[in-house]
């Protein structure tokens, strides 16, 4: 197995995992991945052969640390104190991990904007001195609607283009705008690195370095892990974990219960996006479940695989496989784990027979949002809450889709509701805030197993903000995204309720 992982497997699962590792070796899967062979996943090369640049990211990025550190020192010398990163999904989640867990020297204070909720934008702006804030805009496509609107808003508030930098691919609308308006820096990322595999590229590292994170040791550890992931499958830490994930999911254990120390929650959100969006398609997929809410009875363990980073595994139910992985206390460990999980997810995709590099159902919600903004989206009817929850049975999961401000109060109340739902249904419960989850688990909700049931939790706003250059406001965009996701889920035949948080609490008695 991967030499730094501990396996706690029932004998039958251990035997089947060993068989799959032998098959992987016989088929030369590891060698073929490193050779860029798209047939590891699909016969057609589209969105496979041009999405393997992450394999070389540690080496590519190591040559660019100096330019990032010079920019950081330049900004500090000019009196900047804060960094606002504007980006969605893979354009921001790794940066949030590094800004939270990474070891730092002097740098800017980190802030992330990945919501279109106007109340969150207003609250964030109130915490910033705009004259001393540097703005980093991150979007692979350069067209992400949330990020485009964030940029429009803050460019209207901050007229100086040298307070802005962009991370994107070459030739995108964002790259053109950065050049035309005179942004201080334009960082062009390799086009063959997909968003959720971009942790070790400019998308993860530029914000981290500007915030003072020491990324040199991180990239050294990532390079060492990359080299280890060239080994034969049984001794390959990434391939071994990928086989465990894929084997478990193939046998119906498609809920990955990830146990982390509380301070490592951002790493859990990164794994959630990587695994869910990569595997959740063609009616299959692996659903990461975060937090300590373990199954209340033996039946609840039947669809679980448990993985713990830096924690002892809990007492597992009969026949439940578990994996213990290293802790995340040091920055360099993060680099190694970013690469391990990326390689593991690619291998799991092979075992599941899916392409782990595309996201075929994400566009559905985007299209529905555009129709909602234009007033042309047919009304999608939600179902009664009791009917939706009554459909949750063995193998199901419940997703709380929160279209609320992400305040400490709302988080605590949603977590209490999730615990009540776990006890009531016996199913795992996930919590996602919109629109962030649309760039993460949203793909799995629509493209994965049809066993999920969904509860949109909505609220009321008292404030709104215009989006400069658009005919809609941030509040209208936020509402349209919620309506678009509801319509997309219902079009896929998913069971969806739509309630306020107060209505959910009253139903659950919490």
C-alpha positions in Angstrom: 0.0 0.0 0.0 1.0 3.7 0.0 3.8 3.5 2.6 2.5 6.4 4.7 -1.1 5.2 4.9 -2.7 2.7 7.3 -5.4 0.4 6.1 -8.1 -1.0 8.3 -9.8 -3.4 5.8 -12.1 -6.4 6.3 -10.4 -9.5 4.8 -12.7 -9.7 1.8 -12.3 -6.0 0.9 -8.5 -6.3 1.3 -8.5 -9.2 -1.1 -10.5 -7.4 -3.7 -8.3 -4.3 -3.4 -5.2 -6.4 -3.9 -6.8 -7.9 -7.0 -7.5 -4.5 -8.5 -4.0 -3.3 -7.7 -2.6 -6.3 -9.6 -5.0 -5.5 -12.5 -3.8 -1.9 -12.5 -0.2 -3.1 -12.8 -1.0 -5.7 -15.5 -2.7 -3.0 -17.6 0.2 -0.5 -17.1 -2.3 2.2 -15.9 0.3 4.2 -13.9 2.7 4.3 -16.8 0.0 5.2 -19.2 -1.3 8.1 -17.0 2.2 9.6 -17.0 2.4 9.1 -20.8 -0.8 11.1 -21.2 -2.8 8.1 -22.6 -6.4 9.2 -22.7 -7.6 5.7 -23.3 -7.0 5.0 -19.6 -10.4 6.7 -19.2 -12.2 7.1 -22.5 -11.6 6.2 -26.2 -11.9 9.8 -27.3 -9.2 12.3 -26.3 -11.5 15.4 -25.7 -11.2 16.9 -22.3 -8.7 14.2 -21.3 -5.5 14.5 -23.2 -5.6 18.2 -22.8 -6.2 18.1 -19.0 -3.1 16.3 -17.7 -0.9 19.3 -17.1 -1.4 18.9 -13.3 1.1 16.0 -13.4 3.9 18.5 -14.2 2.6 21.3 -12.0 5.0 21.0 -9.1 8.0 21.4 -11.4 6.4 24.1 -13.5 5.4 26.1 -10.5 8.8 25.9 -8.7 10.3 28.1 -11.4 7.7 30.8 -10.7 8.0 31.3 -7.0 10.5 34.2 -7.3 8.1 36.4 -9.4 5.3 35.8 -6.9 7.5 36.7 -3.9 8.8 39.8 -5.7 5.2 40.9 -6.2 4.4 40.2 -2.5 7.4 42.3 -1.4 6.4 45.1 -3.8 2.9 45.3 -2.4 4.0 45.3 1.2 6.5 48.0 0.4 3.7 50.1 -1.0 1.6 49.7 2.1 -0.9 47.1 1.0 -2.4 45.1 3.9 -5.1 42.9 2.5 -5.7 40.5 -0.4 -9.1 39.9 -1.8 -9.3 36.8 -4.0 -12.3 36.6 -6.3 -12.8 33.1 -7.7 -15.1 30.2 -7.7 -14.5 26.4 -7.1 -11.1 25.3 -8.2 -10.0 28.9 -8.7 -10.1 29.5 -5.0 -10.5 26.4 -2.8 -6.8 25.4 -2.7 -5.8 29.0 -2.0 -8.2 29.0 1.0 -6.5 25.8 2.3 -3.1 27.3 2.1 -4.1 30.7 3.5 -5.6 28.9 6.5 -3.1 26.1 7.2 0.1 27.2 5.5 3.1 28.4 7.5 3.7 32.1 6.9 6.2 34.9 6.7 5.1 38.5 6.2 2.3 38.8 3.8 -1.2 40.3 3.1 -4.3 39.3 5.0 -6.4 36.8 3.0 -10.1 37.3 2.1 -12.1 35.3 -0.3 -15.2 36.3 -2.3 -17.1 33.4 -3.8 -20.7 34.4 -3.3 -23.2 36.5 -5.2 -25.2 37.2 -2.1 -25.2 41.0 -1.8 -25.3 40.9 2.0 -22.0 39.0 2.0 -20.4 41.4 -0.4 -21.5 44.4 1.7 -20.2 42.8 4.8 -16.8 41.9 3.2 -16.3 45.4 1.8 -17.0 46.9 5.2 -14.0 44.9 6.6 -11.6 46.2 4.0 -9.7 49.5 3.5 -10.1 49.6 -0.3 -7.1 51.9 -0.7 -4.8 49.2 0.9 -6.4 46.1 -0.6 -5.0 44.2 -3.6 -7.5 42.4 -5.8 -6.7 39.0 -7.4 -9.2 37.8 -10.0 -9.1 34.1 -10.8 -11.0 32.3 -13.5 -9.7 29.6 -15.9 -12.2 30.4 -18.6 -12.2 34.1 -17.9 -16.0 34.1 -18.2 -17.2 32.8 -14.8 -20.3 34.9 -14.1 -19.8 35.3 -10.4 -16.2 36.4 -10.8 -17.0 38.6 -13.8 -19.6 40.4 -11.6 -17.2 40.7 -8.6 -14.6 42.3 -10.8 -17.1 44.7 -12.3 -18.2 45.8 -8.9 -14.8 46.4 -7.4 -13.4 48.0 -10.5 -16.2 50.5 -10.1 -15.2 51.1 -6.5 -11.4 51.1 -7.1 -10.3 53.0 -10.2 -6.6 52.2 -10.1 -5.9 49.1 -12.3 -2.6 48.5 -10.6 -4.5 47.3 -7.5 -5.6 44.3 -9.6 -4.0 41.2 -11.0 -5.5 38.2 -12.8 -5.0 34.5 -13.0 -6.5 32.9 -16.1 -5.6 30.9 -19.3 -4.1 32.6 -22.3 -6.6 34.3 -24.7 -9.5 34.5 -22.3 -11.7 37.6 -22.0 -10.2 38.2 -18.5 -6.7 38.0 -19.9 -7.6 40.6 -22.6 -9.2 42.9 -20.0 -6.2 42.7 -17.7 -3.9 43.7 -20.5 -6.1 46.4 -21.9 -6.8 48.0 -18.5 -3.2 47.8 -17.3 -3.6 45.4 -14.4 -0.4 45.2 -12.3 0.1 41.5 -13.2 -1.4 38.9 -15.5 -0.5 35.3 -14.6 -1.2 32.9 -17.4 -1.8 29.4 -16.2 -1.1 26.3 -18.4 -4.3 25.6 -20.4 -4.0 21.8 -19.8 -4.6 22.2 -16.1 -8.3 21.9 -15.2 -9.8 24.0 -12.4 -10.1 21.4 -9.7 -6.6 20.0 -10.5 -5.0 23.5 -10.3 -4.0 23.6 -6.6 -0.3 23.4 -7.4 -0.4 26.0 -10.2 -0.9 29.8 -10.1 -4.5 29.4 -8.9 -3.5 27.9 -5.6 0.0 29.4 -5.2 -0.3 33.0 -6.3 -2.8 33.9 -3.5 -0.8 31.8 -1.0 2.5 33.5 -1.8 1.0 37.0 -1.6 -0.3 36.1 1.9 3.2 35.0 3.0 2.9 31.3 2.7 6.2 29.5 2.2 5.4 27.5 -0.9 9.0 26.3 -1.7 8.8 23.4 0.8 5.3 22.6 -0.3 6.3 22.2 -3.9 9.3 20.1 -2.9 7.0 17.8 -1.1 4.6 17.8 -4.0 7.4 16.8 -6.4 8.4 14.0 -4.0 4.9 12.7 -4.0 4.7 13.0 -7.8 7.8 10.8 -8.0 6.3 8.3 -5.6 3.2 8.2 -7.8 5.3 6.7 -10.6 5.8 3.5 -8.6 4.0 0.2 -9.1 0.4 0.5 -7.9 0.8 -1.4 -4.6 3.7 0.9 -3.5 2.2 4.0 -5.1 0.5 6.3 -2.5 -1.8 7.9 -5.1 -2.7 4.8 -7.1 -3.3 2.8 -3.9 -5.7 5.4 -2.5 -7.4 5.7 -5.9 -8.0 1.9 -6.0 -9.4 2.0 -2.5 -11.8 4.8 -3.5 -12.8 3.2 -6.8 -13.1 -0.3 -5.4 -15.3 0.9 -2.5 -17.6 2.9 -4.9 -17.9 0.0 -7.3 -19.2 -2.1 -4.4 -21.8 0.5 -3.3 -19.6 2.2 -0.8 -19.9 5.5 -2.6 -20.0 7.8 0.5 -16.4 8.9 1.4 -16.6 9.9 5.1 -13.7 12.3 5.5 -12.5 12.9 9.1 -10.3 16.0 9.7 -9.2 18.1 12.6 -11.5 21.2 12.8 -8.8 23.6 11.7 -8.4 21.5 8.5 -12.0 22.1 7.3 -10.8 24.0 4.2 -8.9 21.0 3.0 -12.1 18.9 3.3 -13.9 21.4 1.1 -11.1 21.1 -1.5 -11.3 17.3 -1.5 -15.1 17.5 -1.7 -14.9 19.5 -4.9 -12.1 17.4 -6.4 -13.7 14.0 -5.8 -17.4 14.9 -6.3 -17.0 17.0 -9.5 -14.5 14.5 -10.9 -16.5 11.3 -10.3 -20.1 12.4 -10.2 -21.3 11.6 -13.7 -22.9 8.9 -15.8 -25.0 7.8 -12.9 -22.0 7.1 -10.7 -19.8 9.0 -8.3 -18.2 9.3 -4.9 -19.9 11.7 -2.4 -17.5 13.1 0.2 -19.2 13.5 3.6 -17.5 16.0 5.9 -17.7 16.2 9.7 -18.0 13.8 12.6 -21.7 12.9 12.1 -21.2 9.1 11.9 -24.0 6.7 11.0 -26.5 6.1 13.9 -26.9 2.4 13.2 -25.4 -0.6 11.4 -27.4 0.0 8.2 -26.0 3.5 7.9 -22.5 2.1 7.5 -23.3 -0.1 4.5 -22.4 2.6 1.9 -19.4 4.1 3.7 -15.6 4.3 3.2 -13.9 6.2 6.0 -10.7 8.2 5.6 -9.0 10.1 8.4 -6.2 12.7 8.0 -4.1 12.9 11.1 -6.8 11.4 13.3 -7.4 7.9 14.7 -10.2 6.1 13.0 -13.4 5.7 15.0 -14.9 2.4 15.8 -16.2 1.3 12.5 -19.3 -0.7 11.7 -19.1 -4.3 10.6 -17.2 -4.8 7.4 -16.5 -1.1 6.9 -13.1 -0.2 5.3 -11.1 2.7 6.7 -7.9 4.5 5.8 -5.7 6.6 8.0 -3.6 9.2 6.2 -0.9 11.6 7.6 -1.8 14.9 9.3 -1.8 18.3 7.7 0.1 20.3 10.3 2.9 21.4 8.0 2.8 23.3 4.8 4.9 20.8 2.9 2.4 18.0 3.8 -0.3 20.0 2.1 1.7 19.9 -1.2 2.1 16.1 -0.9 -1.6 15.6 -0.2 -2.8 17.9 -3.0 -0.9 15.7 -5.5 -1.9 12.4 -3.8 -5.6 13.1 -3.9 -5.4 14.4 -7.5 -3.6 11.2 -8.7 -6.0 9.1 -6.6 -9.1 10.7 -8.1 -7.7 10.1 -11.6 -7.2 6.4 -10.8 -10.6 6.1 -9.2 -12.1 7.6 -12.4 -10.5 4.8 -14.4 -12.0 2.2 -12.1 -15.4 3.8 -12.4 -15.2 4.1 -16.2 -15.7 7.8 -16.2 -13.7 10.9 -17.4 -12.5 12.6 -14.2 -11.6 15.8 -16.0 -14.9 17.0 -17.5 -18.1 18.4 -15.8 -20.8 17.7 -18.3 -23.8 18.7 -16.1 -22.4 22.0 -14.7 -23.5 23.9 -17.7 -27.2 23.0 -17.1 -27.5 25.2 -14.0 -25.6 28.0 -15.8 -28.0 27.9 -18.7 -31.0 27.8 -16.4 -29.6 30.8 -14.4 -29.4 32.8 -17.7 -33.0 31.9 -18.5 -34.1 32.9 -15.0 -32.4 36.3 -15.4 -34.1 36.8 -18.7 -37.5 35.9 -17.2 -37.7 32.9 -19.6 -37.2 30.0 -17.2 -40.3 27.8 -16.8 -41.3 27.6 -13.2 -39.9 24.5 -11.5 -42.1 23.2 -8.6 -40.5 22.1 -5.4 -42.1 19.2 -3.5 -43.3 19.2 0.1 -40.5 18.7 2.6 -42.0 15.6 4.1 -42.4 13.9 0.7 -38.8 14.6 -0.2 -37.3 13.4 3.1 -39.6 10.3 3.0 -37.9 9.3 -0.2 -34.5 9.0 1.6 -33.7 5.3 2.2 -30.8 2.9 2.2 -28.0 4.3 -0.1 -29.5 7.8 -0.2 -28.0 11.1 1.0 -29.6 14.4 1.9 -28.1 17.6 0.6 -28.9 20.9 2.3 -28.4 23.6 -0.3 -28.2 26.8 1.6 -29.0 30.0 -0.3 -28.2 32.1 2.8 -25.5 34.4 4.1 -22.7 32.2 5.4 -22.7 33.5 8.9 -21.6 31.7 12.1 -25.3 31.6 13.2 -26.5 30.1 9.9 -23.7 27.5 9.9 -24.6 26.4 13.5 -28.3 26.2 12.8 -27.7 24.2 9.6 -25.3 21.8 11.4 -28.0 21.2 14.0 -30.6 20.5 11.3 -28.1 18.2 9.6 -27.7 16.2 12.8 -31.4 15.9 13.2 -31.7 14.7 9.6 -29.0 12.1 10.1 -30.9 10.7 13.1 -34.3 10.9 11.3 -33.3 9.4 8.0 -30.2 7.3 8.8 -28.5 8.9 5.8 -25.4 11.0 5.4 -26.2 14.8 5.2 -24.1 17.3 3.4 -24.3 21.1 3.6 -23.4 23.4 0.7 -23.7 27.2 0.4 -24.9 28.5 -3.0 -23.5 29.5 -5.4 -20.3 27.8 -4.2 -21.6 24.3 -4.3 -22.6 24.7 -8.0 -18.8 24.7 -8.7 -18.3 21.6 -6.5 -20.9 19.0 -5.6 -23.4 20.4 -8.1 -22.0 18.2 -10.8 -22.5 15.0 -8.7 -26.1 16.1 -7.7 -27.1 16.1 -11.3 -24.8 13.6 -13.0 -24.2 11.1 -10.2 -26.5 8.6 -8.5 -30.2 9.5 -8.5 -30.4 8.5 -4.8 -29.8 12.0 -3.4 -32.7 14.1 -2.0 -32.3 17.9 -1.8 -33.5 20.6 0.4 -33.0 24.2 -0.8 -32.9 26.5 2.3 -33.7 30.0 1.4 -34.0 33.3 3.3 -35.0 36.9 3.0 -32.6 39.8 2.2 -33.0 43.5 3.1 -30.2 44.8 0.9 -29.0 44.6 -2.7 -26.2 45.8 -4.9 -26.1 46.7 -8.6 -23.7 44.9 -10.9 -22.0 47.6 -13.0 -22.6 47.2 -16.7 -25.4 44.6 -16.2 -29.2 44.9 -16.2 -29.5 42.7 -13.1 -28.4 43.2 -9.5 -26.4 40.8 -7.3 -29.6 39.8 -5.5 -31.3 39.0 -8.7 -28.3 36.9 -9.8 -28.2 35.1 -6.5 -32.0 34.3 -6.7 -31.6 33.2 -10.4 -28.8 30.8 -9.5 -31.0 29.2 -6.8 -34.0 29.0 -9.2 -31.8 27.7 -12.0 -30.4 24.9 -9.8 -33.9 23.9 -8.7 -35.0 23.7 -12.3 -31.9 21.7 -13.3 -32.4 19.2 -10.5 -36.1 18.8 -11.2 -35.3 18.3 -14.9 -33.1 15.4 -13.9 -35.9 13.9 -11.9 -34.3 14.7 -8.5 -36.5 15.1 -5.4 -36.2 18.7 -4.2 -37.9 20.7 -1.4 -37.6 24.5 -1.0 -38.1 25.9 2.5 -36.8 28.7 4.8 -34.4 27.8 7.6 -37.2 28.4 10.1 -39.5 26.0 8.3 -36.9 23.4 8.3 -36.2 23.8 12.0 -39.9 23.7 12.8 -40.3 20.4 10.8 -37.3 18.8 12.6 -38.1 20.2 16.0 -34.6 21.7 16.5 
